[in-house]
Amino acid sequence: MAKELTTRVQDYSQWYNDLVLKGELADYSAVRGCMVIKPYGYALWENMQAALDKMFKDTGHQNAYFPLFVPKSLFEAEEKNAEGFAKECAIVTHYRLKTDPNNKGKLMVDPEAKLEEELIVRPTSEAIIWSTYKTWIQSYRDLPILVNQWANVVRWEMRTRLFLRTAEFLWQEGHTAHATKEEAIAETVQMLDVYADFAENWMAMPVIKGIKTASERFAGAEDTYCIEALMQDGKALQAGTSHFLGQNFAKAFDVKFSDKNNKLDYVWATSWGVSTRLIGGLVMTHSDDEGLVLPPRIAPIQVVIVPIYKGEEQKAVLDEKIGAIVASFKAAGIRVKYDNSDNARPGWKFAEYELKGVPIRIAVGARDLENNQVELARRDTKEKSSVSMDGLTETVSNLLLEIQSHLLERAKKYRDEHITEVNSWDEFLQTLDGKAGFVSAHWDGTAETEEKIKELSKATIRCIPLNNKLEEGNCILTGNPSKQRVLFARAY
Amino acid sequence: MAKELTTRVQDYSQWYNDLVLKGELADYSAVRGCMVIKPYGYALWENMQAALDKMFKDTGHQNAYFPLFVPKSLFEAEEKNAEGFAKECAIVTHYRLKTDPNNKGKLMVDPEAKLEEELIVRPTSEAIIWSTYKTWIQSYRDLPILVNQWANVVRWEMRTRLFLRTAEFLWQEGHTAHATKEEAIAETVQMLDVYADFAENWMAMPVIKGIKTASERFAGAEDTYCIEALMQDGKALQAGTSHFLGQNFAKAFDVKFSDKNNKLDYVWATSWGVSTRLIGGLVMTHSDDEGLVLPPRIAPIQVVIVPIYKGEEQKAVLDEKIGAIVASFKAAGIRVKYDNSDNARPGWKFAEYELKGVPIRIAVGARDLENNQVELARRDTKEKSSVSMDGLTETVSNLLLEIQSHLLERAKKYRDEHITEVNSWDEFLQTLDGKAGFVSAHWDGTAETEEKIKELSKATIRCIPLNNKLEEGNCILTGNPSKQRVLFARAY
């Protein structure tokens, strides 16, 4: 029997959880706020990692690995960064358990094994990395340092959601060091472009590139650039950030370099990251009431083939014929699964692979063999068609490309239809409560107004779009003059 | 100027540290016992990971990800496992910092943010994984589960060494669940074979496959299979382990399945892992007094090309000619670096790439161009030869294969020459103190004798080799009868 799913209209939030759990992307765990990424979800993450990793390397970065723990004295060195993360840190205070004398078979923390200095489980690695860079950098010849790390980080969130907000998550964090401010800013922008490229061309998830307001900046950054995506419920999702850190961390950790004229200066820094949160964004961009819809370029299985037969004899014939198709698909680099297992009927399999978002399903029965054709079903549009077995590999390759671009177009259309310009406070609230999506409005540029708008409407400024059009106007809340519109939304 | 290295004869241990630090594999960090894996070391690890990961997938495994933290109540569920790791655990007790009222700008652990239940930073993941498998397994149809995880783990070691023994390390841990004992044992043995295959054919590091004695078993295992390698100082290194866990974890976490006849039984388990420790073994297997020696199959750079020129004009000619060679190498899948940087002389570059263990160095000068040849130097034997530019890609491809097999042969020869059969206690001690290496000797099979031998000689039983020859004899310590020799050594 097919798994029952909540629909979006019934309960959007439950629909999301159903897809993640029943689509076998992830599972809850015994640890508060931490999830288990299941093999199917992890395979998706591996495909995303591989694409991103190649993009990082193509832009000159190398991977490295830094410690999980940050000693408290280092953690607090960059004050704003420390303040920003202090309230959500997991803290290691002891290094040994002992048997509990009052509780047979149980263990207790050994009070004699208290650490002299507490260790923070990294919520982000600027502190530990810049304390290391201090020993790596003396002169301009040591710059730039272009390093990325794939790692787990921990932020003790009070309200967690699978993928979107978990206490532990997987991510990559780039940390670069530069001789000049200009070079660091160029790096920050370059990596934002990499993220946007990845989001659009691999995840088929359109994003808006922009800059965060001062209040929404990464703690310790001079500027935070971001890509913002729009989910199907009209809420925005911050999908990736790239920070220009100025000389803040270099000053906190006393990292100086001598330039060509032997003049000492602090090093300029960037950091940038995307995480398993992207998977949450992916789910909410494309999926429907029948389950996940995955873009072909990152789908763990791009094509599933289901044989339809009666009896072992028919099965043997199909196995042989389909075996050749599978081999041809694999040779063309198509990730294909042939599901000829006996423990489920075709209908059940159809529903299962629909739920799992496999882009193309091919069904082949005895009659199809006679007619030299197969039945081909697209996950994105649910269209079915009979196509010839001749040139099937090429047909399928082309269809995968078509599905990939269709998903992006569809999401882009939805996104573009959900950017609404408003010019008054009433219009602003009506749009947020009605149509939702991004609301483009004038804001007077003060943190006070930004905070007040958030309080009153639960909407935040998602970003000031890059290359924003300058336009005279008046702040929707205060009526004070404004030079440009910014994008508001309620957000994940 | 080239970096100065301690030689093996001067101080073997310092030689090792010099190679790791100056060869830029890793660095010390600000966190006690934790290291930074530098880009060159991490690129090596990535190549090792890629090869292993493919082997795991080719044997039917999938990757997944489980939480970093283990709640204390789960950690202590399998008593032997808990007991084995209790003394080396990092423990999270709090989830928030606050500003220190007595110390401006500093933070302190917020006493009000104490966790109800402490979280153990995973030293290994059997507990958290089997608490999850309980929800995944109901019937024989859910079996086997063949899952691997790439992760960081923490074991609070008192004495640490870069790569060989660090508080945090990177590893993979396979965790499988099976319906029968036989299948679980077959899996355990299969993964041991995968490890041995990888060690020998990728790392060129010969290993002996065997079984650990009861005292050396993984805490919670019924049997621990291992691969043991021999380092150049005659000490052994446990390079990988594969555990048959019986039903111990299934019983601890109450994981039962119903078989085809609807009979309930506990699930059978295995776990197996290798870690960044392998890099320490790699360094000590092949390297020499001039630096690292890396096997071509996993070397981050397989071939370095250094131009030798006077003036920009010569350089431009070389750049063009060598550019074509580089393109041809890359097209053949050779990892090549062309180092035409101006900030070091050729002699310095030669020493640097020797230190970094690059398998082949090619030097090309103006005279070489005239003669249509290059100078080619092998890192393993230090032989130099002039070879024609015609067919250079094929020459180099073949030489990489030759170096790979030569390294394995050389290490195998050294290893085989350092397995010594002894038949008395005196001989045993003399061999350990003199020639070192593996000592093959009779042992009466008791844990008491094993412990006594360890106390007296600092040597441990590395393993009982698989397919061991049965042979009547007498224990070297007690004289009691024995049916087979086992391998002793002092070990890392």
Interface residues (C-beta under 8 A of the other chain):
Chain A: D27 S29 A30 V31 C34 M35 V36 I37 K38 P39 Y42 A43 W45 E46 Q62 N63 A64 Y65 F66 P67 L68 F69 V70 P71 K72 L74 F75 E76 E79 A82 E83 A86 K87 E88 C89 A90 I91 V92 T93 H94 Y95 R96 L97 K98 T99 G105 K106 L107 V109 E118 L119 I120 V121 I128 S131 T132 T135 W136 R141 V147 A151 N152 V154 W156 E168 L170 N343
Chain B: D27 S29 A30 V31 C34 M35 V36 I37 K38 P39 Y42 A43 W45 E46 Q62 N63 A64 Y65 F66 P67 L68 F69 V70 P71 K72 L74 F75 E76 E79 A82 E83 A86 K87 E88 C89 A90 I91 V92 T93 H94 Y95 R96 L97 K98 T99 G105 K106 L107 V109 E118 L119 I120 V121 I128 S131 T132 T135 R141 V147 A151 N152 V154 W156 E168 L170 N343
